[in-house]
Amino acid sequence: MSETPEQPTVNQVARLARIHLDDQQLTSSGEKLEQILEFVSQLEQVELPKDVEPFFGAIESVNAIREDNLQTSVPREKILDNAPESDGEFYLVPPVFRNTDS
């Protein structure tokens, strides 16, 4: 078994997933991540016969495409009447994302 992923890598994955991990969880997550990466590495080594078709799912799916039909829309003013707050052109909402790096 190769070396476990470095702690900054595990920290970065945890940050991107927006989860907090204590030191013990960081260590065990690093070990689990290493096992996953090792398995992926094994899968990359598998050679398939040339006549094997790619498998995309257990059932055949077909795109349900319809014609684009031009229709009149609800006037913007009527839609904005339902908004708790607007500037006359757009809904005004509180910020959803904040920069957590600072």
Residue, then its C-alpha position, 0 to 999 in steps of 0.5 A: m500500500s502506498e503512502t496516504p494522501e497528505q493532510p492538506t489534500v484531505n483538508q482541501v477535500a473536506r473544505l470543498a465538501r464543506i465538512h469539518l473533520d477533527d485530527q482523528q477523522l482527517t487521519s482515517s479519511g486520508e486512509k480511506l481516500e488512499q484505498i479509493l485511489e488505489f482501487v481506481s488505479q486498479l480499475e485503470q489497469v484493466e484491459l478490455p477486449k476490443d469488441v466490448e461495448p461501453f455500458f451506459g446503464a441497465i435500461e435503454s434511455v431515450n431523450a424526450i425532445r419536443e418542438d420549441n413552440l413560441q408562446t407569450s410569457v407572463p409580463r415581468e411586472k406580474i411576476l415581480d408582484n409576487a417577489p418580497e422585494s424587487d428593483g423593478e427588473f429583478y428579484l432582490v434576495p439576501p446573499v447566499f454565498r460568503n467567502t469563508d477563506s478570510 
